[in-house]
């Protein structure tokens, strides 16, 4: 599988090269490990804010030493299928399930100078993202990672934000 021109090897060096003498302010963000979702919300073009995954969404982001990742977001308390059978849901149950979750996996790299995460998405619950490269501007403050999914990814002018904390 080939990836776009962004050098994953160079990004991996940026991602994991933290010298002992580097100050915390200049040390590249090290994503390795397990992260739990604190919040997920959207800001629409008109400035209104919504929470498509609810006020207290569930989520997990796992990143290994080679930059491979798996990410899952779920609306907390999604309704179970009335039939109890995944293959026999109603149209509304399927819609709620799809819109109440977002998952993808692949490789992630940090562009520390530009404060951007670069996701090379291999598989996704949203097929349009498969085999694409997605760039997210991020901040990392007091152990909390926040990144923005740009309006171009949503197609509607909405910017989505995901807020993560490293698991203890």
QUIBELNOR-V627869 format. One line per field, one symbol per residue. phi: phi as a letter, one per 20 degrees, with the letter a starting at -180 (. if undefined). Layout:
phi = ???
//
This chain:
phi = .ddgffeffffffffdecffeffffdfffdegpdcdfeabbcdegenfdccfdnfcfdabcdcefenfcccccbffmgfffffmcgeceegffffffffebbcabqcccddffelcedeeeecbfdgfeflcdddcfcccclmddccdefgffemcneddcccccffe
//
